[in-house]
Amino acid sequence: MPTIGFLHTSPVHVPTFEALLKEVAPSAHALHVVDEDLLADARTHGPAAVADRVQTALLGLQDRGAGVVCCTCSTIGDVAEQAEVAIPVFRVDRPMASQAVKAGRRVGVVAALESTIAPTSTLLEDVAREAGRAVELQPVLVEDAWARFEAGDVAGYLELITEAARGMARGVDVIVLAQASMSGAQAALGDLPIPVLSSPRAAAEHLVVHF
């Protein structure tokens, strides 16, 4: 397996992916870059506004020896995948999107940032079209959740995410937790009669299978 690069917009993702790699690929070596300003500026000015900086970060990981890069921010994931670099780059939610469109037509999308909804919806629609499937997306923006996350109240953040997912469960076939930071809510939703998908584990397993 090549050295795996990760581009993060929050430091909380570093231990998450280190733990996942130890579980699914113990011999893997990871490089991490964290740039919180990328997300802040993308929220204010749009993802395209940070494209050059994303490419610079990806080139930096490439120069340090990364053979593949996973961008763990769903807001800038599309920009990362379009960057001109010599190594494969994929957004963290792409493997999850593939799982979601196979699970059912009605896809609930739980997001904590408005800037995540459009990129995630476009990704799901594109993946569904490539698979010859149709999807009906039902996005929900969880008000006040991101403020808790930024304040360091991860438990409160996940509680709001969990409540929102439970509230939409009866009307959908599968629920997508749109941001990697939501993965902690997945276990709390394990009693639902439909699949609840989060991106970190799917991305780590994708790395093992494809790289």
URLIN-V399314 format. One record per pair of residues at least 12 apart in sequence whose C-alpha atoms are under 10 Angstrom apart, sorted by sequence separation. I is the first residue (numbers start at 1). GAP is how many residues later the second one is. D is the distance in Angstrom with one decimal. If there is no record, write none. Layout:
I_GAP_D + I_GAP_D
This chain:
18_12_7.6 + 38_12_6.4 + 58_12_9.6 + 69_12_9.4 + 77_12_9.3 + 78_12_8.4 + 79_12_9.1 + 109_12_8.1 + 124_12_9.7 + 125_12_8.5 + 145_12_5.1 + 146_12_9.9 + 148_12_9.3 + 165_12_8.3 + 185_12_9.8 + 186_12_6.7 + 17_13_8.9 + 18_13_9.8 + 37_13_9.3 + 38_13_9.2 + 58_13_9.1 + 77_13_7.4 + 78_13_6.8 + 124_13_8.4 + 144_13_8.4 + 145_13_8.0 + 183_13_9.8 + 185_13_8.7 + 18_14_9.6 + 77_14_4.7 + 107_14_9.8 + 145_14_8.8 + 146_14_9.7 + 183_14_8.3 + 184_14_8.7 + 17_15_9.6 + 38_15_7.7 + 76_15_8.3 + 77_15_7.3 + 109_15_9.8 + 121_15_9.9 + 142_15_9.5 + 145_15_6.2 + 146_15_9.9 + 162_15_9.6 + 182_15_9.8 + 183_15_5.3 + 14_16_9.6 + 38_16_7.6 + 75_16_9.6 + 77_16_8.1 + 78_16_9.8 + 121_16_7.2 + 144_16_8.4 + 145_16_7.2 + 161_16_8.3 + 182_16_7.1 + 183_16_7.1 + 4_17_9.8 + 14_17_9.4 + 54_17_9.5 + 74_17_6.9 + 77_17_9.0 + 107_17_8.9 + 121_17_9.2 + 143_17_8.6 + 181_17_9.0 + 182_17_8.6 + 183_17_7.0 + 14_18_6.9 + 35_18_9.7 + 68_18_9.3 + 69_18_7.5 + 70_18_8.6 + 71_18_7.3 + 72_18_8.9 + 73_18_7.4 + 74_18_6.9 + 121_18_8.1 + 142_18_7.1 + 143_18_9.6 + 174_18_10.0 + 180_18_6.7 + 181_18_9.0 + 182_18_9.3 + 183_18_8.5 + 13_19_9.4 + 14_19_8.9 + 35_19_9.3 + 67_19_8.9 + 68_19_5.6 + 69_19_6.4 + 70_19_5.8 + 71_19_6.3 + 72_19_6.3 + 73_19_7.0 + 74_19_6.6 + 120_19_9.4 + 142_19_6.8 + 174_19_9.3 + 175_19_7.5 + 176_19_8.6 + 177_19_7.3 + 178_19_8.7 + 179_19_7.6 + 180_19_5.6 + 181_19_8.6 + 14_20_8.4 + 67_20_5.9 + 68_20_5.0 + 69_20_4.7 + 70_20_5.2 + 71_20_4.8 + 72_20_4.9 + 73_20_8.5 + 74_20_9.3 + 141_20_9.5 + 142_20_10.0 + 162_20_8.9 + 165_20_9.1 + 169_20_9.9 + 173_20_9.1 + 174_20_5.6 + 175_20_6.4 + 176_20_6.0 + 177_20_6.0 + 178_20_7.1 + 179_20_7.2 + 180_20_5.9 + 11_21_9.3 + 13_21_8.9 + 66_21_7.9 + 67_21_7.3 + 68_21_5.9 + 69_21_6.5 + 70_21_5.7 + 71_21_5.7 + 72_21_7.7 + 118_21_9.4 + 140_21_9.9 + 142_21_9.3 + 143_21_9.8 + 161_21_7.2 + 165_21_9.6 + 173_21_6.1 + 174_21_5.1 + 175_21_4.8 + 176_21_5.0 + 177_21_5.1 + 178_21_7.6 + 179_21_9.1 + 180_21_9.4 + 11_22_8.9 + 12_22_9.5 + 35_22_8.8 + 54_22_8.2 + 58_22_7.8 + 66_22_9.6 + 67_22_9.2 + 68_22_8.2 + 69_22_8.5 + 70_22_5.9 + 71_22_8.9 + 117_22_7.0 + 142_22_6.8 + 161_22_9.9 + 162_22_9.3 + 163_22_9.6 + 166_22_10.0 + 170_22_9.3 + 172_22_8.2 + 173_22_7.5 + 174_22_6.1 + 175_22_6.2 + 176_22_6.3 + 177_22_7.4 + 10_23_9.5 + 11_23_6.1 + 34_23_9.3 + 54_23_9.6 + 57_23_9.5 + 58_23_10.0 + 62_23_7.8 + 69_23_9.6 + 70_23_9.5 + 97_23_8.5 + 101_23_7.2 + 105_23_9.3 + 117_23_8.4 + 141_23_8.7 + 142_23_9.5 + 158_23_8.7 + 159_23_9.9 + 161_23_9.6 + 162_23_5.8 + 166_23_7.5 + 169_23_7.5 + 170_23_9.0 + 172_23_9.9 + 173_23_9.4 + 174_23_7.7 + 175_23_8.8 + 176_23_8.5 + 180_23_9.9 + 1_24_8.7 + 3_24_9.9 + 4_24_7.3 + 5_24_8.7 + 6_24_7.3 + 7_24_8.7 + 8_24_7.3 + 9_24_8.4 + 10_24_6.2 + 11_24_8.4 + 33_24_7.4 + 55_24_8.5 + 59_24_9.2 + 62_24_7.8 + 97_24_9.5 + 100_24_8.0 + 101_24_8.7 + 117_24_7.9 + 140_24_7.6 + 157_24_9.3 + 158_24_6.5 + 161_24_6.8 + 162_24_8.0 + 165_24_7.9 + 169_24_8.3 + 170_24_8.8 + 3_25_6.6 + 4_25_6.2 + 5_25_5.7 + 6_25_6.1 + 7_25_6.2 + 8_25_6.0 + 9_25_5.4 + 10_25_7.0 + 11_25_8.1 + 33_25_8.9 + 51_25_8.3 + 54_25_7.4 + 55_25_6.9 + 58_25_8.0 + 59_25_8.7 + 62_25_7.1 + 98_25_9.4 + 99_25_10.0 + 102_25_9.9 + 116_25_9.2 + 140_25_8.7 + 157_25_8.3 + 158_25_8.6 + 159_25_9.6 + 160_25_9.3 + 161_25_9.5 + 162_25_9.6 + 163_25_10.0 + 169_25_7.4 + 1_26_8.2 + 2_26_7.4 + 3_26_5.1 + 4_26_4.7 + 5_26_4.7 + 6_26_4.8 + 7_26_5.0 + 8_26_4.7 + 9_26_4.9 + 10_26_5.6 + 50_26_8.2 + 54_26_6.3 + 55_26_9.5 + 58_26_9.0 + 59_26_6.4 + 61_26_9.8 + 62_26_9.8 + 94_26_9.0 + 97_26_7.1 + 98_26_7.7 + 101_26_7.4 + 102_26_8.3 + 114_26_9.3 + 115_26_9.9 + 158_26_6.7 + 159_26_7.5 + 162_26_7.1 + 163_26_9.3 + 166_26_7.8 + 169_26_9.5 + 1_27_6.5 + 2_27_7.7 + 3_27_5.8 + 4_27_6.1 + 5_27_5.9 + 6_27_6.2 + 7_27_6.2 + 8_27_6.3 + 9_27_4.3 + 10_27_9.3 + 33_27_9.0 + 51_27_9.6 + 52_27_9.2 + 53_27_9.8 + 54_27_9.8 + 55_27_8.8 + 56_27_9.1 + 58_27_7.2 + 59_27_8.5 + 93_27_7.9 + 97_27_5.5 + 100_27_9.4 + 101_27_5.7 + 113_27_9.9 + 114_27_6.5 + 140_27_10.0 + 154_27_8.9 + 157_27_9.8 + 158_27_5.5 + 162_27_6.8 + 165_27_9.6 + 169_27_9.3 + 1_28_8.5 + 2_28_9.1 + 3_28_7.3 + 4_28_8.6 + 5_28_7.9 + 6_28_8.3 + 7_28_7.8 + 8_28_7.5 + 9_28_7.2 + 10_28_9.7 + 33_28_7.7 + 47_28_6.8 + 48_28_8.3 + 51_28_5.9 + 52_28_9.7 + 54_28_9.9 + 55_28_5.4 + 56_28_9.7 + 58_28_9.7 + 59_28_9.1 + 96_28_9.2 + 97_28_9.0 + 98_28_9.9 + 99_28_9.7 + 100_28_8.9 + 101_28_9.4 + 105_28_7.9 + 106_28_9.0 + 107_28_6.7 + 108_28_8.5 + 109_28_7.0 + 110_28_8.6 + 111_28_7.3 + 112_28_8.4 + 113_28_6.8 + 114_28_9.0 + 140_28_8.5 + 154_28_9.3 + 157_28_9.2 + 158_28_9.3 + 9_29_6.4 + 10_29_8.7 + 32_29_8.1 + 46_29_8.9 + 47_29_5.5 + 50_29_8.2 + 51_29_7.4 + 54_29_7.6 + 55_29_7.0 + 56_29_9.4 + 58_29_9.1 + 94_29_7.3 + 97_29_9.4 + 98_29_6.3 + 102_29_8.6 + 104_29_9.3 + 105_29_6.2 + 106_29_5.9 + 107_29_6.1 + 108_29_6.0 + 109_29_5.9 + 110_29_6.0 + 111_29_6.1 + 112_29_5.6 + 113_29_7.7 + 114_29_9.4 + 139_29_9.5 + 155_29_8.9 + 159_29_9.1 + 8_30_9.0 + 9_30_6.0 + 31_30_7.2 + 46_30_8.9 + 47_30_8.8 + 48_30_9.3 + 49_30_9.6 + 50_30_9.7 + 53_30_10.0 + 55_30_7.5 + 93_30_8.5 + 94_30_8.2 + 97_30_6.8 + 98_30_7.6 + 101_30_8.2 + 104_30_9.0 + 105_30_4.5 + 106_30_4.8 + 107_30_5.0 + 108_30_4.7 + 109_30_4.4 + 110_30_5.1 + 111_30_5.0 + 112_30_5.1 + 113_30_8.4 + 138_30_8.7 + 154_30_9.1 + 155_30_9.3 + 158_30_9.2 + 8_31_9.2 + 9_31_8.7 + 31_31_9.9 + 47_31_8.4 + 48_31_6.7 + 51_31_8.8 + 52_31_8.3 + 58_31_8.4 + 93_31_9.3 + 97_31_8.4 + 101_31_9.8 + 102_31_8.2 + 104_31_7.6 + 105_31_5.8 + 106_31_6.0 + 107_31_6.1 + 108_31_5.7 + 109_31_6.0 + 110_31_6.3 + 111_31_6.1 + 112_31_6.9 + 113_31_9.4 + 165_31_8.6 + 43_32_8.0 + 47_32_6.7 + 51_32_7.5 + 52_32_9.9 + 91_32_9.8 + 95_32_9.6 + 98_32_9.8 + 101_32_7.2 + 104_32_9.2 + 105_32_8.2 + 106_32_7.3 + 107_32_8.2 + 108_32_7.6 + 109_32_8.4 + 110_32_7.1 + 111_32_9.1 + 112_32_7.8 + 113_32_8.4 + 149_32_8.7 + 31_33_8.2 + 42_33_7.4 + 43_33_9.5 + 47_33_9.6 + 94_33_8.1 + 98_33_8.5 + 101_33_8.0 + 102_33_9.7 + 112_33_5.7 + 113_33_6.7 + 138_33_8.9 + 149_33_10.0 + 31_34_8.6 + 32_34_9.9 + 39_34_7.8 + 42_34_7.2 + 101_34_6.9 + 111_34_9.0 + 112_34_5.6 + 113_34_9.8 + 138_34_7.9 + 30_35_9.9 + 31_35_7.1 + 38_35_9.4 + 39_35_9.5 + 100_35_9.5 + 101_35_9.8 + 111_35_9.3 + 112_35_9.1 + 137_35_8.9 + 30_36_8.0 + 39_36_7.1 + 136_36_9.0 + 139_36_9.6 + 29_37_9.1 + 32_37_9.5 + 38_37_9.5 + 39_37_7.3 + 112_37_9.3 + 136_37_9.9 + 138_37_9.2 + 139_37_9.2 + 30_38_10.0 + 31_38_9.0 + 32_38_9.8 + 33_38_9.7 + 34_38_10.0 + 38_38_8.0 + 75_38_8.6 + 137_38_9.9 + 138_38_10.0 + 140_38_10.0 + 30_39_9.5 + 74_39_9.9 + 75_39_9.2 + 76_39_9.2 + 77_39_9.7 + 139_39_9.4 + 75_40_6.0 + 76_40_8.6 + 79_40_9.8 + 74_41_8.8 + 75_41_4.8 + 78_41_7.1 + 74_42_6.1 + 75_42_8.2 + 77_42_7.9 + 78_42_9.2 + 73_43_8.8 + 74_43_9.0 + 75_43_8.4 + 76_43_8.1 + 77_43_9.1 + 74_44_9.9 + 75_44_6.2 + 78_44_9.5 + 74_45_7.0 + 75_45_7.8 + 78_45_8.3 + 112_45_8.9 + 74_46_6.8 + 77_46_9.6 + 7_47_8.5 + 112_48_9.3 + 74_49_9.7 + 112_49_7.8 + 7_50_7.5 + 111_50_8.1 + 6_51_9.8 + 7_51_7.4 + 110_51_7.2 + 6_52_8.8 + 110_52_9.3 + 124_52_9.9 + 5_53_8.3 + 111_53_9.4 + 7_54_8.4 + 110_54_7.2 + 111_54_9.9 + 5_55_9.7 + 6_55_8.1 + 17_55_9.5 + 109_55_9.9 + 110_55_6.6 + 5_56_6.0 + 109_56_8.5 + 120_56_9.5 + 4_57_8.9 + 5_57_7.9 + 108_57_8.1 + 121_57_9.4 + 3_58_9.7 + 4_58_9.6 + 14_58_9.8 + 110_58_9.1 + 120_58_6.8 + 3_59_9.6 + 5_59_9.0 + 13_59_7.7 + 109_59_9.3 + 119_59_9.7 + 120_59_9.1 + 5_60_8.4 + 6_60_8.9 + 13_60_9.6 + 108_60_7.1 + 3_61_9.3 + 4_61_8.5 + 5_61_5.2 + 108_61_7.8 + 117_61_7.8 + 3_62_6.6 + 4_62_5.3 + 5_62_7.4 + 6_62_8.6 + 7_62_7.2 + 8_62_8.7 + 9_62_8.9 + 10_62_8.9 + 107_62_9.9 + 116_62_7.3 + 117_62_9.8 + 2_63_8.6 + 3_63_4.8 + 4_63_6.1 + 5_63_6.0 + 6_63_5.4 + 7_63_6.4 + 8_63_6.3 + 9_63_7.5 + 10_63_8.4 + 108_63_8.2 + 109_63_9.6 + 116_63_7.7 + 2_64_6.9 + 3_64_5.4 + 4_64_5.4 + 5_64_4.3 + 6_64_5.0 + 7_64_4.7 + 8_64_5.3 + 9_64_6.2 + 107_64_9.1 + 108_64_5.8 + 2_65_5.1 + 3_65_7.0 + 4_65_5.9 + 5_65_6.3 + 6_65_5.8 + 7_65_6.1 + 8_65_6.2 + 9_65_9.7 + 106_65_7.8 + 107_65_5.7 + 108_65_7.7 + 109_65_8.8 + 110_65_7.4 + 111_65_8.8 + 112_65_9.3 + 113_65_9.2 + 1_66_8.6 + 2_66_7.0 + 3_66_8.8 + 4_66_7.6 + 5_66_8.4 + 6_66_6.9 + 7_66_7.8 + 8_66_10.0 + 9_66_9.7 + 106_66_4.8 + 107_66_6.1 + 108_66_6.2 + 109_66_6.0 + 110_66_6.2 + 111_66_6.7 + 112_66_8.0 + 113_66_8.6 + 1_67_9.6 + 6_67_9.9 + 9_67_9.2 + 105_67_8.1 + 106_67_5.2 + 107_67_5.2 + 108_67_4.6 + 109_67_4.9 + 110_67_5.1 + 111_67_5.3 + 112_67_7.6 + 8_68_9.9 + 47_68_8.6 + 104_68_8.2 + 105_68_6.7 + 106_68_6.8 + 107_68_5.9 + 108_68_6.0 + 109_68_6.2 + 110_68_5.7 + 111_68_6.6 + 46_69_8.0 + 104_69_5.2 + 105_69_8.2 + 106_69_8.7 + 107_69_7.1 + 108_69_8.5 + 109_69_6.2 + 110_69_8.3 + 112_69_9.5 + 7_70_9.6 + 43_70_8.5 + 103_70_6.9 + 104_70_6.3 + 108_70_9.5 + 109_70_9.8 + 112_70_8.8 + 43_71_8.3 + 44_71_9.0 + 103_71_6.3 + 104_71_9.7 + 111_71_8.8 + 43_72_5.8 + 47_72_9.4 + 101_72_9.8 + 102_72_9.4 + 103_72_9.4 + 110_72_9.1 + 7_73_9.0 + 42_73_7.9 + 43_73_8.9 + 100_73_9.0 + 101_73_8.6 + 100_74_6.5 + 99_75_9.5 + 100_75_7.7 + 39_76_9.2 + 100_76_7.0 + 99_77_9.6 + 97_79_7.9 + 96_80_7.8 + 96_81_9.2 + 97_81_9.4 + 7_82_9.9 + 96_82_9.2 + 6_83_9.5 + 93_83_9.4 + 5_84_9.0 + 6_84_9.9 + 7_84_9.5 + 93_84_9.3 + 6_85_9.9 + 7_85_9.8 + 93_85_7.4 + 6_86_9.5 + 92_86_10.0 + 93_86_7.8 + 92_87_8.9 + 93_87_7.8 + 92_88_7.6 + 108_88_9.3 + 109_88_9.8 + 104_90_9.6 + 103_91_8.9 + 104_91_9.6 + 103_92_7.6 + 103_93_10.0 + 100_95_8.5 + 99_96_9.7 + 100_96_8.9 + 100_97_7.3 + 99_98_8.0 + 100_98_9.9 + 97_100_8.8 + 96_101_6.6 + 97_101_9.4 + 96_102_6.6 + 97_102_8.5 + 75_103_9.6 + 95_103_9.7 + 96_103_5.4 + 99_103_8.6 + 74_104_7.3 + 75_104_8.6 + 93_104_9.8 + 95_104_7.3 + 96_104_8.5 + 98_104_9.6 + 73_105_9.7 + 74_105_6.2 + 93_105_7.9 + 94_105_8.0 + 95_105_9.3 + 96_105_8.8 + 97_105_9.4 + 73_106_7.2 + 74_106_7.7 + 92_106_9.6 + 93_106_5.0 + 95_106_9.3 + 96_106_5.7 + 72_107_8.4 + 73_107_7.2 + 92_107_6.0 + 93_107_7.8 + 95_107_5.7 + 96_107_7.3 + 72_108_6.6 + 73_108_9.1 + 91_108_9.5 + 92_108_6.7 + 93_108_10.0 + 94_108_8.7 + 95_108_5.8 + 72_109_9.2 + 92_109_9.4 + 93_109_8.0 + 94_109_7.7 + 95_109_9.2 + 92_110_8.1 + 93_110_7.1 + 95_110_8.8 + 96_110_9.4 + 92_111_5.6 + 95_111_6.6 + 91_112_8.4 + 92_112_8.7 + 94_112_9.4 + 95_112_9.7 + 90_113_9.0 + 92_114_9.5 + 90_117_9.8 + 88_123_9.5 + 74_125_9.5 + 72_127_8.6 + 72_128_8.0 + 72_131_9.0 + 71_132_9.9 + 70_133_7.9 + 70_134_9.1 + 70_137_8.7 + 69_138_9.5 + 68_139_8.6 + 10_140_9.6 + 12_142_9.9 + 68_143_7.8 + 67_144_8.7 + 16_164_9.3 + 16_165_9.1 + 13_167_7.6 + 16_167_9.2 + 12_168_9.7 + 13_168_7.2 + 16_168_9.8 + 12_169_7.6 + 10_171_8.8 + 8_172_10.0 + 24_177_9.0 + 23_178_10.0 + 25_179_8.4 + 28_179_10.0 + 20_180_7.9 + 21_180_9.1 + 24_180_7.2 + 25_180_8.6 + 28_180_9.1 + 20_181_6.7 + 23_181_9.4 + 24_181_6.8 + 20_182_10.0 + 23_182_9.9 + 25_182_8.9 + 17_183_7.0 + 20_183_9.6 + 21_183_6.5 + 24_183_9.4 + 25_183_6.6 + 16_184_7.8 + 17_184_8.3 + 20_184_6.6 + 21_184_8.7 + 24_184_7.2 + 16_185_9.3 + 20_185_8.8 + 17_186_9.3 + 18_186_9.8 + 21_186_9.3 + 13_187_8.9 + 17_187_7.5 + 21_187_8.9 + 4_203_8.4 + 2_205_9.6 + 1_206_8.5 + 2_206_10.0 + 1_207_7.5 + 4_207_9.2 + 1_208_9.7 + 3_208_9.7 + 1_209_9.3 + 2_209_6.9 + 1_210_5.9
